[in-house]
């Protein structure tokens, strides 16, 4: 379909597109990226065997990415808004294998129960249900996520400022990732994805309360780096089995 055809530009990719037809189309829109620099020692225990924790100048990173998933659908079928459109927040770190740098999800929240169920069944990724609300008032964006006890664990407001015309090496290292890794039932998999380069803008964080904790790592302080993007259209391929772990 045309929306997928529009994104087949590959000059920015670090490796060629996978062989074979893609399986899913989706849009990741209005994305807020918050990044924290972390000591590699604090993350090693969360990385499954068969993957290497990826670092930038010796530092590991955890990112919280809050966005709106839209129009997700299998190749050749139409999307169903009641399932395909929902707010999502993922907590991820950065890994690599076979010279392919990707992301590894520590947790994924979504705002619809049915979407969480289907995503867990079809992808195996660690989706959980949260109540997620986002709003825009006089140029200020707000994002709130709460667990089943209605206790907020992510509450932020921010303003979008100028476009980032020249991305740094760190910007690209954090944002431009074209695969993700999954460990499930003692097996390791890779999902290949493709999209155009993320268009990035600077943000000013007005308020931020974060209660995410990964082991001993608490993400309560101001992030080291932040970005905003209007979003990208994404295609993904079926997962590839890599190894037993």
Legacy VTK file of the C-alpha trace (Angstrom):
# vtk DataFile Version 3.0
C-alpha trace
ASCII
DATASET POLYDATA
POINTS 245 float
0.000 0.000 0.000
1.109 3.542 -0.731
1.901 4.627 2.844
4.458 1.825 3.126
5.872 2.482 -0.347
6.550 6.091 0.671
9.141 5.078 3.284
11.364 2.783 1.227
14.421 5.043 1.285
17.479 3.290 2.639
20.520 5.576 2.376
20.389 6.259 6.131
20.231 2.592 7.130
23.302 0.912 8.676
22.534 -2.399 6.888
20.326 -3.487 3.941
16.611 -4.158 4.204
15.673 -7.736 5.126
14.884 -10.156 2.325
11.195 -10.878 1.908
7.944 -9.022 2.422
7.352 -6.919 5.493
4.643 -8.090 7.925
3.261 -5.029 9.729
2.778 -1.321 9.113
2.425 1.193 11.950
2.903 4.865 12.790
4.800 6.129 15.825
3.540 9.700 16.225
4.284 12.670 18.499
7.116 10.945 20.316
8.841 12.318 23.406
12.263 10.760 24.035
13.839 11.083 27.488
17.332 9.612 27.868
19.361 8.859 31.012
23.062 8.038 31.052
23.608 4.916 33.189
26.622 2.965 34.435
26.903 -0.269 32.399
27.292 -2.231 35.649
23.746 -1.270 36.645
22.223 -2.720 33.469
24.250 -5.846 32.731
21.983 -8.162 34.745
18.959 -7.214 32.600
20.584 -8.101 29.280
19.883 -11.695 28.169
22.637 -14.052 27.107
23.470 -13.687 23.440
23.241 -9.887 23.490
25.900 -7.304 24.273
25.005 -4.116 26.136
25.679 -1.282 23.697
27.471 1.781 25.027
28.406 5.239 23.781
31.844 6.406 24.912
31.677 3.812 27.675
28.232 4.834 28.988
25.028 2.802 28.843
21.649 4.498 28.407
18.014 3.971 29.350
15.324 5.829 27.413
11.659 6.440 28.120
9.751 6.934 24.869
6.164 8.218 25.053
4.230 8.325 21.785
0.957 7.486 20.069
0.763 4.269 18.088
-1.556 4.615 15.101
-2.784 2.610 12.126
-0.999 -0.609 13.024
-2.062 -3.355 10.639
-0.819 -6.524 8.939
0.468 -6.254 5.387
-2.476 -6.246 2.973
-5.160 -5.494 5.581
-6.745 -2.332 6.948
-6.199 -1.037 10.475
-8.963 -1.126 13.103
-8.890 2.087 15.158
-10.228 0.478 18.342
-7.213 -1.819 18.414
-4.641 -0.087 16.227
-4.559 3.373 17.850
-3.346 3.830 21.426
-0.878 5.739 23.578
2.300 3.874 24.477
5.289 4.375 26.749
8.297 2.119 26.487
11.380 1.861 28.640
14.327 0.603 26.666
18.054 0.170 26.653
20.531 -0.434 23.844
22.097 -3.705 22.765
23.819 -5.303 19.804
24.483 -8.642 18.180
26.152 -9.576 14.881
27.053 -5.892 14.343
23.354 -4.934 14.417
22.673 -2.260 17.025
19.128 -2.420 18.342
16.908 -1.820 21.348
15.877 -4.103 24.181
12.612 -3.301 25.943
12.583 -3.432 29.732
8.871 -2.555 29.901
6.133 -1.370 27.537
2.912 0.311 28.657
-0.161 0.773 26.476
-3.451 2.504 27.128
-5.867 -0.166 25.810
-6.381 -3.611 27.343
-7.274 -5.264 24.043
-4.192 -3.798 22.367
-1.985 -5.030 25.222
-3.398 -8.545 24.934
-3.000 -8.743 21.159
0.489 -7.212 21.225
1.701 -9.679 23.873
0.258 -12.660 21.989
1.506 -11.654 18.536
4.865 -10.102 19.393
5.870 -11.559 22.770
6.999 -8.094 23.864
6.542 -7.084 27.537
3.339 -5.021 27.230
1.333 -4.079 30.344
-1.860 -2.034 30.683
-1.650 1.501 32.056
-3.992 4.458 32.049
-2.297 6.943 29.732
-3.541 10.448 28.999
-1.951 13.164 26.910
-3.124 16.697 26.223
-2.091 19.971 24.596
-2.947 23.332 26.142
-1.559 26.658 24.863
1.559 25.039 23.462
2.268 22.883 26.516
2.116 19.126 26.051
1.239 16.930 29.032
1.596 13.200 29.480
0.382 11.165 32.482
0.569 7.404 32.966
-0.786 5.538 35.983
-0.922 1.876 36.995
-4.027 -0.143 37.859
-4.088 1.468 41.323
-4.252 4.883 39.616
-0.889 5.857 41.065
0.963 8.031 38.485
4.453 6.817 37.640
5.042 9.153 34.699
3.843 12.750 34.697
5.430 15.370 32.488
4.723 18.641 30.741
6.932 20.115 28.055
7.163 22.578 25.179
8.517 21.902 21.720
11.068 24.377 20.427
13.234 24.543 17.306
14.055 21.744 14.918
17.377 19.956 15.287
18.931 20.524 11.883
22.234 18.791 12.579
22.027 15.667 14.727
24.964 14.762 16.917
26.503 11.304 16.861
24.785 10.636 20.203
21.403 11.749 18.822
21.737 9.257 15.985
23.056 6.508 18.258
20.020 6.811 20.542
17.312 7.360 17.940
18.233 5.640 14.679
17.811 1.968 15.570
16.554 -0.498 12.982
15.951 -3.666 14.956
14.772 -4.774 18.365
15.585 -7.879 20.363
13.273 -10.158 22.319
14.017 -12.901 24.841
11.084 -15.268 25.336
10.872 -18.722 26.918
14.593 -19.298 26.702
14.884 -18.148 23.095
16.374 -15.023 21.568
14.799 -13.269 18.568
15.389 -10.212 16.398
12.685 -8.033 14.817
13.884 -5.964 11.860
12.182 -2.598 11.261
12.469 0.238 8.769
11.453 3.892 8.637
12.786 7.184 7.399
15.125 9.115 9.655
13.394 10.536 12.707
12.799 14.320 12.358
13.893 15.710 15.729
13.103 18.862 17.688
14.413 20.236 20.938
12.124 20.261 23.948
11.974 22.228 27.175
10.814 20.076 30.084
8.594 22.190 32.348
7.764 19.471 34.869
8.710 15.817 35.228
7.865 13.182 37.824
9.122 9.686 37.014
8.832 6.657 39.292
10.205 3.988 36.997
12.780 1.734 38.622
14.898 -0.868 36.855
16.625 -2.904 39.543
18.562 -0.321 41.521
18.277 2.279 38.755
15.672 4.945 39.542
14.756 7.400 36.783
13.470 10.169 39.027
15.974 12.865 38.163
16.086 15.190 35.138
17.036 13.264 31.972
20.495 13.693 30.505
19.044 14.398 27.066
15.600 14.795 25.491
14.060 14.978 22.010
10.649 15.302 20.374
9.557 14.000 16.979
6.355 14.377 15.007
6.841 10.717 14.164
7.661 8.119 11.540
5.866 5.491 9.486
7.277 2.052 10.194
7.296 -1.370 8.590
8.448 -4.483 10.403
9.271 -8.055 9.493
8.526 -11.346 11.214
10.852 -12.100 14.060
13.955 -14.152 13.359
15.085 -16.846 15.763
18.693 -16.329 16.827
19.609 -18.642 19.669
18.679 -20.562 22.797
19.622 -18.715 25.984
LINES 1 246
245 0 1 2 3 4 5 6 7 8 9 10 11 12 13 14 15 16 17 18 19 20 21 22 23 24 25 26 27 28 29 30 31 32 33 34 35 36 37 38 39 40 41 42 43 44 45 46 47 48 49 50 51 52 53 54 55 56 57 58 59 60 61 62 63 64 65 66 67 68 69 70 71 72 73 74 75 76 77 78 79 80 81 82 83 84 85 86 87 88 89 90 91 92 93 94 95 96 97 98 99 100 101 102 103 104 105 106 107 108 109 110 111 112 113 114 115 116 117 118 119 120 121 122 123 124 125 126 127 128 129 130 131 132 133 134 135 136 137 138 139 140 141 142 143 144 145 146 147 148 149 150 151 152 153 154 155 156 157 158 159 160 161 162 163 164 165 166 167 168 169 170 171 172 173 174 175 176 177 178 179 180 181 182 183 184 185 186 187 188 189 190 191 192 193 194 195 196 197 198 199 200 201 202 203 204 205 206 207 208 209 210 211 212 213 214 215 216 217 218 219 220 221 222 223 224 225 226 227 228 229 230 231 232 233 234 235 236 237 238 239 240 241 242 243 244
